Amino acid sequence: MRLAALFKSVATLAVVRGSFKGWKAAALYGVALVCLAAWPELGATAAQRKQANVDTQGAYEIHIYHAMPGKLPALEARFRDTLSRLFAKHGLKVVGYWLAEDTSAADTTLSNTFIFVVAHSRREKAEATWDAIHADPEFQAVVKSEHVERLVERVDKAYMHSTDFSPTR
């Protein structure tokens, strides 16, 4: 129900108030007041649904950085102090940064890894944003510093989309 229609309904109730007696009038006014009170929440829910639809039409990207032995704290600092600010400058929407924990000695796949996920509105937009970041002189300085002090052994990355049963749908 649109807000204008809701207000019109409440105004109509006020005009015909005399035709309702006792509990009927109280019930109708009560429902109208609940609707008015709930309106902001209903609008927020609709906005959240709209945002969720945008996200499902977009693309996600995962990056898994495998740090050189003993270099994970320095890699984390690089992202915290430089790269996260640079990403924000170029409008890159980082969903989050993670460090793997509780990895067993036998499982070296995720030990010593730095992971982050990015949300894009469209794949084409993602590629344009990454091109702009790679062309940025500040990013070029980070690349040069990687040649001086190698922090990363390898990077695994992939674009992803939501499945039809994903909560992001």
C-alpha positions in Angstrom: 0.0 0.0 0.0 1.4 3.4 -0.9 1.8 6.0 1.8 -0.7 8.4 0.2 -3.4 5.7 0.1 -2.7 4.8 3.7 -3.1 8.4 4.8 -6.3 8.7 2.7 -7.7 5.6 4.5 -6.9 7.1 7.9 -8.6 10.4 6.9 -11.6 8.5 5.6 -11.9 6.7 8.9 -11.8 10.1 10.7 -14.6 11.5 8.6 -16.9 8.5 9.1 -16.0 8.0 12.7 -19.6 8.7 13.8 -20.8 5.6 12.0 -18.7 3.2 14.1 -19.4 2.7 17.7 -17.4 1.2 20.5 -14.9 -1.5 19.9 -15.3 -1.4 16.1 -14.0 2.2 15.9 -11.2 1.4 18.4 -10.2 -1.6 16.3 -10.1 0.3 13.1 -8.1 3.2 14.6 -5.8 0.7 16.2 -5.2 -1.0 12.8 -4.6 2.3 11.2 -2.1 3.4 13.9 -0.2 0.0 13.6 0.0 0.5 9.8 1.4 4.0 10.3 3.9 2.8 12.8 5.0 -0.1 10.7 5.3 1.9 7.5 9.0 2.7 7.9 9.8 -0.9 8.6 7.9 -2.0 5.6 9.8 0.5 3.4 13.1 -0.8 4.8 12.1 -4.4 4.0 11.3 -3.4 0.4 14.6 -1.6 0.1 16.4 -4.6 1.4 14.6 -6.8 -1.1 15.6 -4.4 -3.9 19.2 -4.4 -2.7 19.2 -8.2 -2.6 17.9 -8.3 -6.2 20.8 -6.0 -7.2 23.3 -8.3 -5.5 22.0 -11.4 -7.2 22.3 -9.8 -10.6 25.8 -8.8 -9.9 29.0 -10.7 -9.5 31.1 -11.6 -6.5 34.9 -12.1 -6.6 37.0 -14.1 -4.2 40.7 -13.6 -3.8 42.8 -16.1 -1.8 46.3 -14.8 -1.1 48.8 -17.5 -0.1 51.5 -15.7 1.9 55.1 -16.6 1.9 56.1 -18.3 5.2 56.2 -15.9 8.0 54.8 -13.0 5.9 51.1 -13.2 6.7 51.2 -10.3 9.2 53.0 -8.0 6.7 50.4 -9.0 4.0 47.6 -8.2 6.4 49.2 -4.8 7.2 49.5 -4.0 3.4 45.8 -4.5 3.0 44.8 -2.7 6.2 47.1 0.3 5.7 47.2 0.8 1.9 45.1 -1.5 -0.3 41.8 -1.2 1.5 42.0 2.6 1.3 42.9 2.4 -2.4 40.0 0.0 -3.1 37.6 2.4 -1.4 39.0 5.3 -3.4 38.0 3.5 -6.6 34.6 2.4 -5.4 35.4 -1.3 -5.0 32.9 -2.8 -2.6 34.8 -5.2 -0.3 32.4 -7.6 1.5 35.1 -8.6 4.0 38.7 -9.7 4.7 39.4 -13.0 6.5 42.4 -14.9 7.9 42.0 -18.7 8.1 42.1 -20.1 11.6 42.2 -23.5 13.2 44.0 -25.1 10.2 45.8 -28.3 11.1 49.4 -28.9 10.4 48.4 -31.5 7.8 46.1 -29.1 6.0 48.4 -26.5 4.4 45.8 -25.5 1.8 44.3 -22.7 3.9 47.0 -22.1 6.4 48.9 -18.8 5.9 46.2 -17.4 3.7 44.5 -14.0 3.5 41.1 -14.0 1.9 38.8 -11.2 0.7 35.5 -11.1 -1.2 34.3 -8.2 -3.4 30.8 -7.5 -4.6 30.3 -5.9 -8.1 27.1 -4.7 -9.7 28.2 -6.2 -13.0 31.2 -8.2 -14.3 32.0 -5.5 -16.9 32.0 -2.9 -14.1 34.4 -5.1 -12.1 36.9 -5.3 -14.9 36.8 -1.5 -15.4 37.3 -0.9 -11.7 40.3 -3.3 -11.5 41.8 -1.6 -14.6 41.5 1.8 -12.9 43.1 0.4 -9.7 46.0 -1.2 -11.6 46.6 2.1 -13.4 46.7 4.0 -10.1 50.3 5.2 -9.2 49.7 4.2 -5.6 48.9 0.6 -6.7 52.0 0.6 -8.9 54.1 1.4 -5.8 52.6 -1.6 -4.0 53.5 -3.8 -7.0 57.1 -2.5 -6.9 57.3 -3.1 -3.1 56.2 -6.7 -3.8 59.3 -7.1 -6.0 61.5 -5.8 -3.2 59.9 -7.8 -0.3 57.9 -10.7 -1.7 54.9 -11.3 0.6 52.8 -13.5 -1.7 53.5 -17.0 -3.0 50.4 -17.1 -5.2 46.9 -15.7 -5.6 43.8 -17.8 -6.4 40.8 -15.8 -7.6 37.5 -16.3 -9.3 34.3 -14.5 -10.1 31.2 -16.1 -8.6 27.5 -15.8 -8.9 24.8 -16.9 -6.4 23.0 -20.2 -6.8 19.2 -20.3 -6.9 19.1 -21.5 -3.3 21.6 -19.0 -1.9 20.4 -16.6 0.9 21.6 -13.8 -1.3 18.9 -14.5 -3.9 
